[in-house]
Amino acid sequence: MSCTQIKQLEALLGKQLVKKTIKNVIINNLTAPGENFGSIMYKLDIVLNNNDNGTEEILHAVAKTLPAAELWRKIFNIQVTYTNEMAFYQIVLPTFQEFQRSLGIDNVINCFAECLAVRKNLLDNNSDVIDDDAVIVLENLISKGYNNIDRVKGFDLNTSKIILKDIAHLHAVGLSLKLKDPKTFDEKVKKYCHVYQPPKENSENNLLKAVVAENEECRQFLSSIHGWGEIPKSAPREPFATLVHEDLWTNNTMQKFENGNPVGNKLVDLQIYEYGSPAADVFFFIFSSIPLEVLDPHLDDLLHFYHENLTGFLKKHKCNLEFSYDQFLDEMEFVSSYEFSHALLFHLVAVNGKKGGHESDELPSVDKFLKYMSQPVKEKAWYMVKECVKRGWLK
């Protein structure tokens, strides 16, 4: 899809154009090339004319389109991920919000961008095939004061807690709906949850082992280091399984700050959400995206904070499920065989990877990765190994 044109934009935005017509559209790249792996993001400033009084307004939007490289289309399994992301905004999220309102909850979950329109294709036969004309149009959160932080710097303690609170809210709504109305949950939520299969790349395993091997203390645990997805994800276990985002790292959250303090958070990129343990999101987020200087002294504080918020939200939803802190830690251990390599790989390659992406569609060699990897990045990787071994999360 061209960065200067989105086909049939007026028809796509039909519901947003009641008594309005598009006068002009300015389209630019939203993010730098290489900053989003599973999509190309465009900024749309759409000048609208009010047909009744002739006044103008600007609709600030973002268009999410397919990644250009075939490598990333294959890795992200676009036929599934784009279909399910559209379903999240059109079906799953409204179901959650309707369920909350039925319980008398006024402040329904709202940590997502507003979806303005979706399209799978421009075929004439109502096909569900995702093709080059597929697009998801969302409100531009930047125009509302939200931005991505610098992924290399990671989150401070207060921002980490705001994000964990929203994660706990998402998990609690799904868990409460499942237990109180399992039929609706199965038909309108679980139906769209899909287990993502990461690519099998030997170079990933080699990279993780190469970084770990550089530290004498960690070297003894090399046999426990595996590539992402090399150890299959365990089937969800009850009763704690719920909808999980499964891709919560720095690029997939946006924050709003006032006077330097975080006051709001939005979760984005609902491409690979699935039905699984809530601990999966917690494990991946804290180890992939919180820097060592925050994580080391505050890991237990963050784990307790998430658990307290999750149980608090469950009570607010009149859900009587007992989920003790020890049971939560059991879930952390349960997901660790999969999520450790997931988090370690993203810490090394995605969060701290080369800005602007790489020169080709092929993944760089281990030597090239190691060439630009800083000492602090390696030190956090070594911390992850030692801390997870100590907690029984790396065996």
DODREN-835034 format. One record per residue (C-alpha): residue number from 1; x, y, z. Coordinates in steps of 0.1 Angstrom, whole numbers. Layout:
N
REC,NUM,X,Y,Z
...
This chain:
395
REC,1,0,0,0
REC,2,14,34,-9
REC,3,23,58,18
REC,4,5,85,-2
REC,5,-28,67,-7
REC,6,-52,44,11
REC,7,-78,32,-14
REC,8,-114,43,-10
REC,9,-107,61,22
REC,10,-141,79,22
REC,11,-160,46,20
REC,12,-138,31,46
REC,13,-145,59,71
REC,14,-182,60,63
REC,15,-194,58,99
REC,16,-172,88,108
REC,17,-185,110,79
REC,18,-221,115,87
REC,19,-230,149,71
REC,20,-193,154,64
REC,21,-171,150,34
REC,22,-133,146,31
REC,23,-117,178,18
REC,24,-81,169,21
REC,25,-59,141,34
REC,26,-23,143,45
REC,27,-6,109,50
REC,28,29,105,65
REC,29,48,77,81
REC,30,40,75,118
REC,31,71,56,129
REC,32,105,53,115
REC,33,111,23,92
REC,34,121,-8,113
REC,35,104,4,145
REC,36,73,-17,139
REC,37,79,-53,129
REC,38,43,-65,123
REC,39,29,-35,104
REC,40,35,-2,87
REC,41,20,27,106
REC,42,8,59,88
REC,43,-4,92,103
REC,44,-36,105,87
REC,45,-46,141,91
REC,46,-80,142,74
REC,47,-96,176,68
REC,48,-134,172,70
REC,49,-160,197,58
REC,50,-193,199,77
REC,51,-220,197,50
REC,52,-245,217,72
REC,53,-225,248,81
REC,54,-194,246,60
REC,55,-170,245,89
REC,56,-139,224,89
REC,57,-124,200,114
REC,58,-94,176,114
REC,59,-97,139,121
REC,60,-64,127,135
REC,61,-60,90,128
REC,62,-35,62,123
REC,63,-37,36,96
REC,64,-22,2,103
REC,65,-13,-17,72
REC,66,6,-49,64
REC,67,44,-50,67
REC,68,61,-46,34
REC,69,86,-74,38
REC,70,74,-110,31
REC,71,96,-122,60
REC,72,75,-102,86
REC,73,42,-111,69
REC,74,51,-147,74
REC,75,64,-143,109
REC,76,32,-125,120
REC,77,9,-149,101
REC,78,-11,-119,88
REC,79,-42,-139,78
REC,80,-48,-147,115
REC,81,-33,-117,133
REC,82,-50,-90,113
REC,83,-83,-108,114
REC,84,-81,-112,152
REC,85,-70,-77,159
REC,86,-100,-64,139
REC,87,-122,-87,160
REC,88,-107,-74,192
REC,89,-118,-38,185
REC,90,-151,-47,169
REC,91,-163,-76,192
REC,92,-140,-85,221
REC,93,-136,-50,237
REC,94,-173,-40,233
REC,95,-182,-73,249
REC,96,-159,-66,279
REC,97,-173,-31,283
REC,98,-210,-42,280
REC,99,-203,-69,307
REC,100,-188,-43,330
REC,101,-217,-20,326
REC,102,-241,-48,334
REC,103,-223,-51,368
REC,104,-228,-13,374
REC,105,-192,-5,367
REC,106,-190,31,352
REC,107,-152,32,346
REC,108,-151,5,320
REC,109,-118,-6,306
REC,110,-105,21,283
REC,111,-68,15,279
REC,112,-70,11,241
REC,113,-73,34,211
REC,114,-107,40,196
REC,115,-111,20,164
REC,116,-125,41,136
REC,117,-127,15,108
REC,118,-113,-18,96
REC,119,-111,-35,62
REC,120,-98,-69,52
REC,121,-97,-64,14
REC,122,-115,-47,-15
REC,123,-127,-79,-31
REC,124,-163,-81,-43
REC,125,-172,-115,-28
REC,126,-172,-106,9
REC,127,-139,-125,12
REC,128,-123,-128,46
REC,129,-88,-129,30
REC,130,-64,-103,43
REC,131,-46,-87,13
REC,132,-26,-56,5
REC,133,-57,-34,10
REC,134,-62,-45,46
REC,135,-62,-17,70
REC,136,-71,-8,106
REC,137,-78,28,113
REC,138,-75,40,149
REC,139,-76,74,166
REC,140,-42,90,167
REC,141,-32,88,203
REC,142,-4,112,198
REC,143,-30,139,192
REC,144,-44,131,226
REC,145,-10,135,243
REC,146,1,98,243
REC,147,35,88,231
REC,148,59,58,230
REC,149,89,62,253
REC,150,124,56,241
REC,151,125,18,240
REC,152,162,17,248
REC,153,156,37,281
REC,154,127,15,292
REC,155,101,24,319
REC,156,106,40,353
REC,157,89,26,384
REC,158,58,47,383
REC,159,52,42,346
REC,160,57,4,350
REC,161,31,4,377
REC,162,5,22,355
REC,163,10,-3,327
REC,164,8,-33,351
REC,165,-25,-19,365
REC,166,-40,-18,330
REC,167,-27,-53,324
REC,168,-43,-64,356
REC,169,-76,-47,345
REC,170,-76,-65,311
REC,171,-69,-99,327
REC,172,-96,-94,354
REC,173,-123,-85,330
REC,174,-117,-115,308
REC,175,-114,-138,339
REC,176,-146,-125,355
REC,177,-166,-128,322
REC,178,-153,-164,317
REC,179,-164,-174,352
REC,180,-197,-156,353
REC,181,-208,-160,317
REC,182,-187,-188,300
REC,183,-210,-190,270
REC,184,-205,-153,260
REC,185,-168,-156,268
REC,186,-164,-186,245
REC,187,-184,-171,216
REC,188,-172,-135,217
REC,189,-137,-137,233
REC,190,-120,-171,233
REC,191,-131,-177,197
REC,192,-107,-150,186
REC,193,-78,-160,208
REC,194,-51,-177,188
REC,195,-18,-193,199
REC,196,10,-176,181
REC,197,37,-198,167
REC,198,71,-180,168
REC,199,94,-186,139
REC,200,120,-213,143
REC,201,153,-195,138
REC,202,185,-213,149
REC,203,203,-179,149
REC,204,180,-168,178
REC,205,191,-197,200
REC,206,227,-190,190
REC,207,224,-154,199
REC,208,209,-160,234
REC,209,236,-186,241
REC,210,264,-163,229
REC,211,253,-135,252
REC,212,249,-158,282
REC,213,282,-175,275
REC,214,301,-142,279
REC,215,294,-142,316
REC,216,313,-167,337
REC,217,286,-171,364
REC,218,259,-176,338
REC,219,278,-199,316
REC,220,270,-229,337
REC,221,233,-225,327
REC,222,238,-226,290
REC,223,220,-260,287
REC,224,189,-242,300
REC,225,190,-215,273
REC,226,167,-222,243
REC,227,154,-202,214
REC,228,120,-186,216
REC,229,93,-212,210
REC,230,119,-241,210
REC,231,101,-253,242
REC,232,64,-253,233
REC,233,40,-233,253
REC,234,20,-253,278
REC,235,-17,-256,274
REC,236,-37,-230,295
REC,237,-46,-243,329
REC,238,-77,-234,349
REC,239,-91,-216,366
REC,240,-68,-186,360
REC,241,-66,-186,322
REC,242,-79,-154,306
REC,243,-73,-132,276
REC,244,-37,-121,275
REC,245,-20,-96,252
REC,246,11,-117,248
REC,247,31,-89,231
REC,248,35,-62,258
REC,249,68,-45,254
REC,250,78,-8,250
REC,251,66,-3,215
REC,252,32,-17,223
REC,253,23,8,250
REC,254,18,46,249
REC,255,18,69,279
REC,256,6,104,287
REC,257,27,126,310
REC,258,19,157,330
REC,259,47,176,347
REC,260,69,146,341
REC,261,46,121,358
REC,262,27,94,340
REC,263,-11,100,341
REC,264,-24,76,315
REC,265,-15,45,294
REC,266,-28,28,263
REC,267,-21,-7,251
REC,268,-17,-11,214
REC,269,-10,-38,188
REC,270,-36,-65,196
REC,271,-22,-89,170
REC,272,-13,-120,190
REC,273,-36,-120,220
REC,274,-45,-154,232
REC,275,-61,-175,260
REC,276,-35,-182,286
REC,277,-20,-175,320
REC,278,-21,-139,331
REC,279,14,-144,344
REC,280,26,-146,307
REC,281,20,-109,302
REC,282,36,-100,335
REC,283,67,-121,329
REC,284,73,-109,294
REC,285,66,-72,302
REC,286,88,-68,332
REC,287,118,-87,318
REC,288,117,-73,283
REC,289,109,-36,290
REC,290,119,-25,325
REC,291,156,-15,328
REC,292,179,-32,352
REC,293,183,-2,375
REC,294,145,-3,381
REC,295,139,-40,379
REC,296,166,-52,403
REC,297,155,-33,434
REC,298,118,-34,427
REC,299,110,-68,412
REC,300,90,-81,442
REC,301,73,-47,446
REC,302,61,-49,410
REC,303,49,-85,413
REC,304,29,-76,444
REC,305,16,-45,428
REC,306,2,-64,398
REC,307,-13,-91,421
REC,308,-30,-66,444
REC,309,-45,-48,414
REC,310,-57,-81,398
REC,311,-74,-93,429
REC,312,-89,-59,435
REC,313,-104,-58,400
REC,314,-118,-93,405
REC,315,-136,-81,436
REC,316,-149,-51,417
REC,317,-164,-75,391
REC,318,-180,-95,419
REC,319,-158,-125,411
REC,320,-152,-147,440
REC,321,-122,-165,426
REC,322,-94,-170,451
REC,323,-61,-162,435
REC,324,-34,-160,462
REC,325,0,-144,457
REC,326,16,-179,460
REC,327,-7,-192,433
REC,328,3,-162,411
REC,329,40,-171,417
REC,330,31,-207,407
REC,331,18,-192,374
REC,332,50,-173,369
REC,333,69,-205,372
REC,334,44,-222,349
REC,335,49,-197,321
REC,336,87,-193,325
REC,337,98,-222,303
REC,338,83,-203,273
REC,339,84,-167,284
REC,340,120,-166,295
REC,341,134,-169,260
REC,342,106,-147,247
REC,343,115,-119,270
REC,344,153,-124,267
REC,345,151,-123,229
REC,346,130,-92,228
REC,347,153,-75,254
REC,348,183,-81,232
REC,349,168,-78,196
REC,350,136,-57,197
REC,351,139,-34,227
REC,352,176,-28,223
REC,353,179,-36,187
REC,354,194,-12,161
REC,355,172,18,156
REC,356,158,21,121
REC,357,158,-17,116
REC,358,183,-37,95
REC,359,194,-32,60
REC,360,177,-64,46
REC,361,147,-86,51
REC,362,170,-113,65
REC,363,178,-114,103
REC,364,213,-103,110
REC,365,240,-128,120
REC,366,249,-134,157
REC,367,282,-115,151
REC,368,264,-85,138
REC,369,240,-85,167
REC,370,268,-87,192
REC,371,287,-59,174
REC,372,262,-32,184
REC,373,250,-47,217
REC,374,261,-26,246
REC,375,275,-38,279
REC,376,244,-26,299
REC,377,222,-47,276
REC,378,243,-78,283
REC,379,243,-71,320
REC,380,205,-71,322
REC,381,205,-104,302
REC,382,229,-119,328
REC,383,207,-106,356
REC,384,177,-123,340
REC,385,195,-156,340
REC,386,207,-154,376
REC,387,174,-140,390
REC,388,153,-166,372
REC,389,175,-194,383
REC,390,173,-182,419
REC,391,134,-181,416
REC,392,131,-214,399
REC,393,120,-198,366
REC,394,150,-211,346
REC,395,157,-248,350
